[in-house]
Every structure is written in C-alpha cells, then in structure tokens.
Amino acid sequence: MRNVSLLMVLLLMALISKAQFITGKIVDDENNEPVDFAAVILQTTDSAYVSFANTDSLGVFKLESDLPVFRLIVQHLAYEMYENIFQDQQPGIVRLTRKAHQLDEISVKGHRALVTVVDGRMTYNMRQLLAGKVVSNAYESLLQLPGIREQSGELVLAGANSLTVIINGKPTTMTNEQLMELLRHTPQSRIEKAEVMYSAPPQCHVRGAVINLVMKQNESDKPDWQGQLNAAYTQRHYDSHSSGITLLYTAPRFSTDLLYSFNHTHIRSGLDLFSHHLYDGQVHTIEQQDRGDKDSQAHHIRLGADYRLTDKNLISFAYTSQLTPKLENREISEGNYSSSVNNKKETDPVQMHHVSLDFTSGSGLKTGIDYTYYKNHTSQDFTENKKGKEDAFIAYSNQDINRLRASIDQQNELSSDWKLNYGGQFRYATDHSSQHYQSHVGHDMSGSDTDNKLNEYTYDLYAGFEKSFTEKFSLSASVTGEYYKLGGFNEWAIFPALEATWLFSPSHILQLSFSSDKVYPDYWEMHGSIGYIDGYAELHGNPQLRPYKDYSAQLNYIIHGKYVITGYYICMDDYFVQLPYQSPEKLALIYQTTNFDNKQTVGVNVVIPLNTGSFLNSRLTLNGFYDQVKSSYFHETAFYNDQWVGYSRLDNTANLSSKPDFKVEIAGAYISKNIQGSSELTALWNLDAGIKWTFAGKNAELRLKGMDLLDTWTPDLTMRYDKQNLRMNIVPDSRTVTLSFSYKFGGYKQKDHKEVDTSRFGKQ
C-alpha cells in the first residue's frame, strides 16, 4: 500500500509540474510540403534571444518556453524570412514563400537520409521513399520499407517475431486478412510517414514490433471536397478485380470521410500429398492430389467524422463494416485413399460491424471506446466416393463474436524534458461457436457436434516515462501489468519494455530495444470442433491451447541515415503453430495447433542502399539467422529442430523518362530452406517487375506490375522424424499481374483511419 500511495503522489506531482512547449510546423506555401532544416528562433517581444531549434524532416519544431507572448523568426536559404508575434496561442502551421531569384549556374546535389530517428522511432518519409516506385496502395508501400517482406500472406519485419500495423497511433482491430485488404484499398498518396518501432510505447496498446502509418492531414482552413478513384485488374490462375472511391469533406472545425471499395477475388489452392503412414504396425502409402478454388466478393465501407471542440480538443467517430455476400470454396481430392468433393459456402452473408468513439484533449488525455460484432455462418457439403468408404454429410458452422474495448491514456510533460505516460485498457469478448453435422447416409454423427461459448476478460494497466538525458542519449521505459481470464484459465503477467537511443553524431545512431508480449490463439482454435478437409485430412481444435510469451531484443546501428544494421534475439515460451501429424489411432492426417516448449531465433539484418545517380536507385537487403524449436510432448513424441537461414533481396528503380513520366522497377529475392516446428520448408526465390506512368498533372497514375513472375515463392513441406513421414508439394498461385489505375480530384489529401480489430475472428 505504501508503494501505491507513493505512486499516486508522484502522479499528482507530475500533473502539477507540467512543462510548456511551443510547437509548430513549417511548410511550403505552394505545395504544403514540409520544410526541413529551417532555423526557428524564439525571442521576447523586445527581440531578446530565448532559444533556437531546427525543423525535422517533417517540418516540425519544438521549443520549451512558458512565454505568454513571444516572437518567432523562421529562416531558410530557399525561402523569404518569416517573422510574427504570437499571444496566448501556438504557431500552428507556418507557410514560407520561396525566394524569387534562381541560381541557374550552380547545381547542388545531395542525398536525404533514408531514415531518421524521431522520439526513439525509426521514421521514414514515405514521399521520398516511394518516389518512382511502382506502388498503388498502402500495402505495397509497406513492402518498400527496409526489412519488410511478405511471407505466407503476412508482413514480416526482420528481427521481430510478429508485426502489427497501426494508423496514427491507434491499434488495429481487424483480422490480418481484413487488414491487408483495407491496406490494399488505401491509396499510397495518403501516407505521410512510417514509424518503425521494435518496442511500441504502451499508449499504443500494442506490444512488440509496430509500424505506425501517419496519414496526411488536410490543412485547409476553408470548406473543401476532395477524393480519389481506384480500380485494378489482377490475373493469377484466375482473374480478380477491385474498385473503390474515397471522399473527404473538410471545414475549419468539422471533417468527414467516406470510403467504399468492392473486391472480387478468385484464387486457386492445392497440394500433392505423399504420406507413409504407420498404423496398426503397418506402413500405408497414401498419395492424394487436392485441387480447389475460393471465389469471394466483399464490400468495405467506412464512415468517419471529426469535430474539433477547440484547437486542442477533438472528438472522433467512425463506423466500419465489411460485408461478404459471396464466399464459396470448392475442393476436390483424388488419390489411392480418398476421392472426395468438399463444397463450402456461407449460409448468411459474413459481416463485421464496428463503431468507435474517441476523445483527445490538449492536456494529454486520450479516451476511447469501441464495439465490434462479427458473424460467420457457413455450411460444408462433403461427399466421399471411394469404394468401401462411401460417405456424405453436411456440416453447419456458426461463429458469433461480440467485443467491447475501452481505454484511457494520459501523458504529462514535466520539467527537464521528462514525459510521464500512464493509463489502462479493458477488453471483453464473447465468442459463441457451434458445429452440427447432418448425415446423408444415416450415420450417427452427433458425437462430433459442438456448441461452445467463451467469455474473455483482459485488464491492462501501465506506467512509463520518456527522457532525453543529454543531446545524445534518450531513454523510454514502461511496465504493463495484465490480468487475463478465459473460462477456467486466468493469469497475471508483467510486460516490461525499453528503448534507448544514442546519437553519437547525425551520421551514427545506435538504438537498443527490448519488448515482451503474450500472443493469443484465434478463438476457433480453442474449441474442440473437428472439420474434414478431405477423406484423409482433418482439422482439429484444441481446448488445451494456451497463449505463448514473446521476449525480443534488437540493436539497430544507423549509418549516414541510409545503412541500417540490426542484430536481434527472440525467445518464445510455449510457442504454438499449426502442423499436420499422422494419427497413430487411425488413417488420418490431423492438422492441429499445439504448444511447444519454446522457439528461439538470433540473427543479423543489413540494409544497404546502392544509388548510382538520378537514373537508377537500388537497395540490397541481407538477413542471416539461426532458428531453434523444441517440444517435449508433441502427440506422444518429442522433437528438437534447428536451421541456419539466409535471406537476400535486391530492389532496383529506374527513371526511364521525366516527360512523359515513366518509372520502372525490378526486384529479386532468395531465402534458403527453413523450418516450421518439426518440418522443413524448401528454399524460395522470386522475381518482381513493374512500370508506372504518371500523367494528367500528376493526378492520374497507370501501373502494370508483376509479382513472383517465376511462380517460385511457394514452399514445399517435408516432415520426417520419429514415426512421422510425409511430404507436401504446394500448388503455387503467387504469380500475379496487376493493371491498376487511380485518379485524384479536388487536391486529394489523406484522412486518417482507425482500423477495426478482428484479429482472432474467423474459422479455418
């Protein structure tokens, strides 16, 4: 109790001793682009010098002062001097006018830093990073960040076990699939910068590695309509297409935005299975060829509104919805053991609805509440035609999820450049999932029926600080306490986090990060249901599944703002993953998510830009790491597996022509063989290429891009240990050719979006 009282006293002192800062942003009055390295001089009204600061790469400056009336002078070689007196107000946005004279006889060339460190965050100016890139949306933009790659449909950050994407500091509440779809429908021109954090601050309510996308804000002080149209056609084995529109209305105190997109996706799936299955003292050789396709249609809708009560107090409301009127999945399996047809479709449209309300105060207080409803009702019509194994049934699977989340955060800026952060979050979720079988041939399948309801409670409280001890050393640290309850399982946990930055010089920056986290399985995985993929393969839930703990540390060395060297170590206790295994009780290949003892990874990632002039820009990424995984009990056996892995990628962008504006890019990547639990994955390589034409006053873009042109970025799996012996050759469908078009009207600028969390929804 004495410790609690002391903490409360410290918090009260922090509220009382809050320091004051003068902040603002310097922009070009012609194009609203930020002006970096502008000199900002703070004076009293009688011209006495007080302090000085330079703007960063985003044009932002910050001066510590409690002067009620002050004079600001802004100077830059390329702009006219700005001078103004402010009384009881922040400068806000300061617009500089370019100088009229030109120096045609002098040509000055330089290179901007690829990455800067701002408040401990590796910050990338996306306008600079994406210049000339053949990208059309936010998802493709993220793949241009150093250290980011795509693996099994997910974004991976070198040196991190997991990666979360948030927008404007707000965590996502969407499934990974829904998040990727939203990013694919978000124009890349809406992104201002990307902040990469290996240890996210606790006020983000996300632990571990995070990419924070900061969206452009509309700076007009007059009512204005803006928008953008998008359309794309993609050819894989089957063709897909998408289209969408974004509208934004802004006024001095009120703004609203509407996003609508439609996506029709048709993809192929399949594998060739070779299984040597030991059952009843005999090895059975089973060979199956599975082929399938998934055809779906989805509507994405978002309506948001912001109302500014005062210059520093903001209320935000958003409604986000995803409706899937068509979802059909057909799989056919032929082989020496099974001849089956499996048709899955929705019995009701899959839908997700999310509403959120947030309040941001100028005093550093932020509060938010949101509610999400998710519904997924499907049917599976299964037929087995193999002689002697004839069977037919229909399975009805329902999942209904309701979730409520509330958070409160406070930041106090104290004297001597101390910042105190504290707050908490409460989450409640209920998941009602059921599965009922109906046999067409008179079999009693009632024993396979399930009907479960899970109630989940999570309570988080955190406290932390940020401090610049010297001009060259800054530190942020926090501790989060969490209580988690799911059914009969409950657990207390402590999650420390730390990030330290040493600025030896502007050309040499060292950053140390440490984070801890707990990773939860999807809701459907914690039910005891059984699903049938074909006549041999089954999908089992696992009621005994538990979250795993993740501890990671990274050391980043940034040289000249371009070269980034990252050493990392990751340890995951009780790590879980879904793997197949050959059942000793019957001839069945069972897919199930299970916990292991631990998994450890240690490695080094290096990013090397190779600029050869204005025509060609290149970037080389090298990553080498050691993977190790151990399980003392994996379906009545044990295993230990390890592997050294190497990854490399070379990106090239060429400026073919400025008038007309044509850009082309070519990229290639290779990764050596890897492991997944007790299994081994084959080596992979790929080749990407694209061309972009910008026209109509830079308002229109036409892009043609090919991904994995050799169709070689899909791994095969081999599992040979103890009594397990099987091989899976996956049928690739990763080669894509996309033709996309976008058109901006009304001087379109980004409106920030808060995404919806359904990260653990859905059924396999």
SELUMZA-297285 format. One record per residue (C-alpha): x, y, z. Coordinates in steps of 0.001 Angstrom, whole numbers. Each point is the difference from the previous one (the first is absolute). Layout:
BEGIN
        X        Y        Z
        X        Y        Z
...
% end
This chain:
BEGIN
        X        Y        Z
        0        0        0
     2910     2341      733
     1281     -566    -3546
    -3441      742    -1436
     -271     3213     2026
     3460     1076    -1130
     -974     -621    -3624
    -3155     2107      401
     2013     2876     1506
     2443     -133    -2900
    -2857       82    -2486
    -1550     3053     1711
     3370     1775        8
      342     -784    -3695
    -3357     1595     -751
      930     3144     1926
     3544      449    -1360
     -845     -327    -3676
     2343     1931    -2290
    -1119     2067    -2998
     1217     -190    -3572
     -406     2069    -3131
     -506    -2280    -2993
     -813      541    -3639
      555    -1150    -3547
     1748     1805    -2877
    -1351     -671    -3529
      466     1307    -3534
    -2898     2374     -819
     -203    -1328    -3589
     -349    -3751      548
     -404     -381     3787
     3106    -2235      105
     2013       83     3270
     3143     2134      115
     2818    -1716     1863
     3116     1588     1544
    -1703     3386      324
     1406     2131     2842
    -2669      995     2566
     1061     2760     2422
    -2030      803     3123
      182     3566     1346
    -1822     2158     2459
    -2059     2868    -1433
     2929     2373      526
     2208    -2278    -2190
     1940    -1623     2850
     1271    -3468     -981
    -1599    -2948     1891
      704    -3258    -1874
      511    -1592    -3396
    -1041    -3202    -1869
      157    -1581    -3458
    -2994    -1631    -1670
      198    -3755     -567
     -703    -1895    -3249
    -3737      557      558
      375     3768      487
     -802     -225     3734
     1761     2037     2707
     -267       52     3787
     1186     2683     2457
     -311     -139     3777
    -1429     3288     1321
    -2760     1376     2195
      -70     3476    -1611
    -3611     1158     -460
     1107     2433    -2739
     2967     -726    -2265
     1564      721    -3382
      935    -2712    -2514
     2492      434    -2838
      318    -2752    -2632
     2921       11    -2436
      941    -2268    -2922
     2326      554    -2955
    -2704     -845    -2550
    -2795     2062     1612
     -806     3536     1053
      462      685     3702
    -3148     -359     2127
     -632     2069     3135
    -3076      236     2222
    -1116      663     3583
    -2289    -2517     1742
    -2096      639     3076
    -1474    -2876     2076
       -9    -2358    -3003
     2066    -2622    -1772
     1517      914    -3397
    -1682    -2965    -1705
      907     -173    -3707
     2435     2630    -1274
      187      433    -3782
     3209     1180    -1622
      227     1734    -3404
     2742    -1094    -2398
     2591     2615     -947
     -499     1432    -3477
     3647     -160    -1182
     1466    -3117    -1600
     3612    -1138     -310
       57    -1761    -3370
     3809     -130      -84
      255    -2089     3177
    -1058    -3622      314
      -94    -1454     3510
     -591    -3706      476
     -527    -1826     3264
    -1621    -3026     1564
    -2709      157     2607
      144    -2457     2849
    -2043    -3129     -673
     -865     -312     3686
       96     2386     2933
     -557     -679     3681
    -2741     2197     1472
     -971     -543     3657
     1626    -3432     -109
    -1882    -1083    -3131
     1626     -936    -3303
    -1880     2419    -2264
     -260     -284    -3782
    -1233     2859    -2182
    -2315    -2002    -2281
     -177     2671    -2709
     3765     -260     -378
      140    -3790      405
    -2752     -668    -2568
     1222     2498    -2608
      -45    -1864    -3309
    -1187    -3277     1558
    -2636    -2029    -1852
    -2379     -166     2962
    -3687      777       69
    -1116     -540     3596
     1079       -2     3627
      699    -3745       74
     2489      197    -2874
     1489     3107     1644
      761    -1937     3184
     1918    -2575    -2041
     2356     2812    -1060
     1130      579     3603
     3473    -1422      724
     -223    -3314     1848
    -3631     -676    -1001
     -932    -3021    -2096
    -3085    -2076     -705
     -162    -3569     1320
    -3068    -2246     -264
    -2239     3020     -608
     1290     1883     3055
     2402     2910      439
     3257     -937     1741
     2517     2402     1567
     3568    -1253      215
      965     -543     3624
    -3576     -129     1336
    -2145    -3015      809
    -3229     1754     -918
    -1006     3311    -1548
    -3026     2192      552
    -1084     2841    -2282
    -1772     2950     1626
    -1214     3303    -1416
      692     3321     1713
      949    -1791     3211
    -3272    -1964      194
      178    -3815       76
    -1769    -2129    -2547
    -2976    -2134      944
     -210    -1927    -3252
     1068    -3481    -1004
     3224     -104    -1926
    -1927     -810    -3182
    -2408     2918      483
     2862     2351      870
     1904     -951    -3148
    -3140      566    -2089
     -518     3438     1518
     3624      945     -662
     -344    -1211    -3594
    -2904     2434     -439
     1797     2912     1672
     1821     2242    -2558
     3722      345      667
     -248     3791     -408
    -1851      130     3324
     3084    -1031     1998
     2259     2763     1310
     2507    -2063     1978
      548    -3433     1521
     1385     -461     3502
     1668    -3346      692
      174     -956     3670
     1382    -3277     1285
    -1400      856     3428
    -3269     1927     -272
     -835     2515     2761
    -2755    -1257     2313
    -2474     2742     -994
     -266    -1741    -3395
    -1539    -2975     1847
     2074    -2284    -2208
     3085    -1855     1202
     3002    -1007    -2047
      916     1213    -3483
    -2293     2587    -1589
     -184     2027    -3200
    -1947     3204      605
    -1332     1507    -3229
     -412     3753      446
    -2527     1333    -2496
       15     3417    -1626
    -2334     2523     1570
    -2022     2555    -1933
     1329     3436      897
    -2582     2111    -1801
    -1822     2576     2094
    -2876      128    -2516
    -2744    -2574     -761
     1215    -2361    -2685
     -949    -3254    -1792
     2718    -2417    -1063
      134    -3581    -1176
     1690    -2818    -1861
    -1173    -2779    -2332
     1767    -3367     -199
     -387    -3076    -2198
     2130    -3106     -532
      -54    -3213    -2000
     2139    -2933     1180
      798    -3191    -1868
     1200    -3054     1918
    -1198    -3462     -987
    -3441     1649      123
     -766     3675     -437
    -1055     2416     2748
     -950     3662       46
     -620     2837     2434
    -1255     3565      -39
     -601     2726     2518
     -537     3644      787
     1033     2231     2880
    -1659     3342      774
     1098     2569     2544
    -1728     3190     1109
     1859     2413     2255
    -1019     3181     1767
     1800     2048     2675
    -1504    -2015     2882
    -1656    -2994    -1646
     1101    -2659    -2446
    -1533    -3219    -1277
     1218    -2732    -2293
    -1579    -2909    -1857
     1825    -3023    -1377
    -1651    -2669    -2117
     1702    -2825    -1850
    -1121    -3187    -1711
     2286    -2971     -426
     -609    -3158    -2021
     2686    -2608      685
      415    -3400    -1639
     3044    -2039     1028
     1245    -3550     -501
     1177    -2403     2692
     1379    -3504       14
     2708    -2416     1072
     1458    -3369     -909
      280    -2142     3140
     2312    -2989      423
     -496    -1681     3379
     1647    -3138     1408
    -2378     -558     2897
      846    -2497     2742
    -3242    -1448     1343
     -727    -3291     1762
     3585    -1176     -529
      -68      543    -3766
     1187     2871    -2224
    -2745     1234    -2345
     1094     1994    -3045
    -2600     2686     -695
      162     2328    -2986
    -2597     2746     -414
     -333     2894    -2439
    -2148     2854     1344
    -1216     2817    -2241
    -2305     2828      946
    -1065     3583     -581
    -1441     2750     2163
    -2363     2552    -1513
    -1070     2949     2153
    -1468     3484     -196
      385     2618     2713
    -1215     3543      634
     2082     2252     2268
    -1700     3094     1424
     1298     2642     2366
    -1650     3219     1159
     1931     2257     2340
     -462     3445     1514
     2181     2330     2075
    -1215     3014     1912
     2473     2401     1569
    -1488     1507     3171
     3017     2303      373
     3425      169    -1619
     1206    -2777     2326
    -3123    -2071      746
    -1249    -2460    -2605
    -2878    -2488     -155
      213    -2789    -2602
    -2682    -2476    -1076
      320    -2841    -2501
    -2178    -2797    -1352
     1736    -2783    -1904
    -1665    -2938    -1705
      962    -2956    -2136
    -2722    -1968    -1779
      715    -3205    -1940
    -3075     -920    -2080
     1851    -2835    -1765
     2478    -2478     1454
      378    -3351    -1752
     2803    -2498      395
      120    -3233    -2016
     2637    -2678      577
      422    -3293    -1852
     2327    -2757     1240
     1036    -3000    -2112
     2412    -2767      953
      483    -3589     1056
    -1686      550     3378
    -2773     2572     -561
    -2150     1413    -2772
    -1913     2879     1557
    -1783     3226     -880
     -235     2762     2598
    -2214     3044     -619
      -39     2833     2526
    -2177     3077     -196
    -1637     2515     2279
    -3530     -531     1207
     -265     3703      914
     2185     2871    -1232
     3153      258     2086
      -33     3389     1671
     2003     2147     2359
    -1194     3274     1540
     2117     2270     2133
     -707     3358     1651
     2506     2105     1927
      -23     3290     1892
     3228     1765     1055
      795     3213     1845
     3393     1747      -86
      742     2859     2371
     2695     2636     -208
      962     -887     3574
     1391    -3349    -1175
    -3093    -2038      841
    -1332    -2545    -2509
    -3033    -2223      481
    -1718    -2416    -2316
    -2714    -2637     -143
     -962    -2337    -2804
    -2306    -2942     -681
      350    -2729    -2630
    -2475    -2594    -1231
     1109    -2848    -2271
    -2155    -2719    -1573
     1151    -2953    -2117
    -2526    -2743     -824
     1076    -2615    -2541
     -937    -3462    -1232
     2207    -2838    -1226
    -1411    -2599    -2400
     2376    -2980       -7
     -119    -3114    -2154
     2389    -2991       52
     -242    -2179    -3120
     2809    -2523      591
    -1297    -3537     -191
     -376    -1471     3465
      215     3451     1640
    -3152     1616    -1392
    -1257     2818     2180
    -1916     3256     -295
     -946     2668     2518
     -608     3711      430
     1534     1997     2857
    -1347     3342     1206
     2595     2226     1706
     -918     3252     1746
     2167     2597     1696
    -1391     3129     1707
     2334     2391     1809
     -770     3108     2044
     2824     2083     1378
      293     3182     2043
     3190     1991      574
      617     3131     2092
     3264     1851      606
     1320     3090     1745
     3472     1530     -380
     1743     3009     1484
     3320     1610     -873
     1539     2723     2141
     2975     2056    -1166
     2027      825     3093
     2941     2270      649
     3470     -898    -1306
    -1528    -1709    -3034
    -1591    -2908     1905
    -3166    -1557    -1405
    -2211    -2206     2146
    -2445    -2438    -1622
    -2637    -2043     1811
    -3376    -1510     -746
    -1903    -3212     -483
    -2241    -2069    -2199
    -2889    -2418      532
    -1125    -2554    -2569
    -2929    -2384      123
     -896    -2518    -2693
    -2566    -2747     -303
      292    -2652    -2692
    -2886    -2376     -716
     1116    -2704    -2442
    -1863    -3141     -976
      266    -2819    -2515
    -2768    -2499     -797
      157    -2973    -2369
    -2804    -1495    -2027
      736    -3330    -1713
    -1415     -734    -3454
      591    -3752      356
    -1488     -646     3448
     3176      136     2103
     -221     1225     3580
     2277     3064       86
    -1373     1608     3155
     3276     -736     1807
     1753     2508    -2256
    -2446     2832      768
     1319     2923     2064
    -1611     3078     1503
     2309     2162     2115
        3     3482     1424
     3193     1732     1141
      135     3131     2163
     3323     1836      -41
     1081     2821     2348
     3230     2005     -252
     1056     2789     2382
     3123     2098     -711
     1646     2750     2058
     3282     1653     -964
     2418     2719     1039
     3100     1258    -1774
     2230     2958     -737
     1989     1646    -2803
     3091     2086      678
     2803     1633    -1990
     2850      -74     2503
     2408     1742    -2360
      -53     1185    -3593
     1411    -3401     -962
    -1815    -2444     2281
    -3729     -581      538
    -1905    -2778     1729
    -3594    -1193      200
    -1168    -2826     2239
    -3313    -1387     1183
    -1602    -2842     1919
    -3438    -1434     -783
    -1890    -2216     2411
    -2661    -2284    -1467
    -2654    -2297     1398
    -1456    -2446    -2535
    -2970    -2322      492
    -1474    -2465    -2485
    -2387    -2616     1362
     1854    -1873     2742
     3384     1425    -1052
     1232     3187     1662
     3465     1516      265
     1840     3079     1236
     2884     1237    -2133
     2512     2862      -21
     1307     1408    -3302
     3058     2289      192
     1147     2024    -3020
     3018     2208     -628
     1465     2062    -2817
     3270     1941      207
     1544     2201    -2720
     3603     1228     -212
      629     2796    -2512
     3798     -123     -289
     -278     2376    -2968
    -2644      722    -2660
     1683    -2718    -2079
      236    -2691     2695
    -3016    -1039     2081
     -278    -3031     2273
    -3367    -1222     1266
     -729    -2787     2495
    -3499    -1455      357
    -1492    -2598     2328
    -3623    -1095       84
    -2158    -2759     1428
    -3396    -1189    -1110
    -2569    -2771      211
    -1491    -1431    -3200
    -3539    -1392       62
    -1387    -2696    -2321
    -3029      583    -2221
    -3328     -646     1706
     -938    -2908    -2276
     3260    -1821      863
    -1009     -231     3679
    -3184    -1963     -711
       19    -3801     -221
    -1664     -159    -3407
     1038    -2370    -2811
      -85      970    -3659
      556    -2208    -3041
     2243     1317    -2806
     -224    -3181    -2102
     -291    -3748      574
     3468      -89     1641
      703     3452     1503
    -1835     1417     3033
      127     3307     1872
     -198     -214     3814
     -460     2755     2564
     1936      -47     3267
    -1756     1012     3250
     3352     -392     1841
     1690     2657    -2139
     1521     2844     2010
     1642     3336     -905
     3753      151     -425
     2412     2616     1354
     2311     1904    -2316
     3228     1733     1066
     2083     1842    -2590
     3007     2317     -106
     1403     1988    -2942
     3072     2184     -464
     -201     2371    -3007
     3020     1866    -1354
     -924     2726    -2524
     2847     1441    -2089
     -435     3241    -1982
    -3772     -432      184
      226    -2678    -2730
     1753    -3140     1214
    -1865    -1951     2687
     1543    -2958     1846
    -2321    -1899     2362
     1070    -2730     2399
    -2859    -1827     1708
     -959    -2782     2414
    -3510    -1426      454
    -1195    -2554     2563
    -3549    -1398       22
    -1078    -2158     2949
    -2967    -2356     -616
      176      898    -3702
    -2869    -1409    -2076
     -510     -666    -3695
    -2308    -2165    -2124
     1680    -3137    -1366
    -1212    -3267    -1546
      694    -3369     1611
     -824    -3597     -909
    -2370    -1376     2621
     1098    -3295     1628
    -3656     -861      708
    -1369      105    -3563
      937      790    -3571
     -485     3748      287
     2282     2994     -473
     -964     2417     2766
      699     3746     -102
       33     1505     3501
     1514     3005     1741
     2073    -1100     3008
     2416     1546     2503
     3747     -735      -84
     2577      549     2751
     1621     2969    -1708
     1373     1481    -3190
     3120     2181     -268
     1369     2112    -2850
     3232     2011     -192
     1227     1882    -3065
     1266     3111    -1786
    -1751     2071    -2694
     1822     2548    -2196
    -1538     2619    -2335
     2375     1538    -2577
    -1198     2682    -2469
     1876      -23    -3321
     -727     3297    -1770
     1697      422    -3382
    -1359     3442     -903
    -3337     1467    -1025
     -769    -2856    -2413
      284    -3089     2244
     -598     -513     3718
      608    -3403     1580
     -212    -1554     3460
     1517    -3261     1231
    -1407    -1815     3047
     1916    -2859     1661
    -1318    -2004     2953
     1592    -3015     1662
    -1515    -1726     3023
      -16    -3194     2042
    -3334    -1655      878
     -491    -2538     2788
    -3224    -1634     1213
     -590    -2645     2685
    -3018    -2001     1189
       70    -2540     2827
    -3468    -1283     -862
    -1322      160    -3538
    -2728    -2638     -431
     1730    -2594     2217
     3465      744    -1328
     2678     2689      326
     2143     1885    -2484
     2811     2509     -296
      579     1846    -3279
     2378     2776    -1047
     1192     1674    -3204
     2232     2818    -1264
    -1905     2181    -2506
     1125     2643    -2481
    -2168     2615    -1734
      958     2583    -2627
    -1911     2481    -2154
     1058     2565    -2602
    -2385     2828     -969
      637     2213    -3045
    -1939     3085    -1150
      832     1759    -3282
    -1205     3391    -1256
     -668     -726    -3676
    -1396     3435     -832
    -1155     3173     1740
    -2162     1299    -2869
    -2006    -2183     -368
      471    -1272     3564
      908    -3699     -172
     1580    -2008     2827
      965    -3670      -42
     1100    -2378     2765
     1479    -3496      174
      556    -1985     3200
     1154    -3500      893
      176    -1941     3281
     1310    -3338     1326
     -449    -1830     3313
     1691    -3280      852
    -1810    -2988     1501
    -1688      633     3337
    -1865    -1894     2716
    -3534       83     1379
     -168    -1975     3206
     1144    -3540     -766
     -352      480    -3779
     2315     1475    -2627
     -877     2602    -2665
     1746      165    -3366
     2078     2920    -1247
    -1833     2761    -1922
      786     2713    -2534
    -2060     2544    -1923
      131     2729    -2642
    -2193     3132      -41
     -251     2723    -2660
    -2215     3018     -690
     -441     3255    -1902
    -1893     3179      960
    -1261     2878    -2152
     -998     3235     1744
    -1998     2526    -2022
    -2866     2555      109
     1956     2427     2146
     1155    -2811     2327
    -3621     -717      925
     -236    -3272    -1955
     2158    -3118      207
      -55    -3150    -2114
     2016    -2937     1340
      867    -3446    -1339
     1676    -2277     2534
      979    -3667       76
      708    -1807     3278
     1834    -3335      235
      201     -251    -3776
     1738    -3399      206
    -2675    -1368     2381
     2709    -1247     2381
     -882     1763     3295
    -2094    -2887     1427
     1757    -2500     2335
     -358    -3782       97
      -61    -1778     3371
     1743    -3178     1124
     -443    -1667     3400
     2245    -2928      898
      578     -732     3672
     -847    -2856     2357
    -3005    -1776    -1619
    -1051     3015    -2080
      779     -191    -3725
    -1746     2230    -2558
      605     2534    -2746
    -2240     2810    -1277
      594     1672    -3352
    -2105     3165       46
    -1624     1073    -3285
     1192     3608     -503
    -2335     2896     -756
     2232     2912      937
      803     1236    -3525
    -2121     3122     -533
     -213     2627    -2715
    -1958     3108     1023
    -1127     2971    -2083
    -1192     2844     2240
    -1175     3568     -454
     -575     2846     2438
    -1174     3582     -424
       49     2774     2590
    -2411     2896     -154
     -531     3080     2116
     3627       35     1261
     -500    -3271     1876
     1749     -330     3372
     -162    -2843     2502
    -2500     -382     2778
     1222    -2251     2802
    -1773    -3276      655
     -254    -2038     3148
     -129    -3652     -891
    -2232    -2639     1498
     1351    -2924     2020
    -1276    -3426    -1039
     3441    -1569      261
    -1251    -3186     1627
    -3306     -402    -1841
     -825    -2474    -2748
      127    -3760     -517
     2373    -2156    -1977
% end
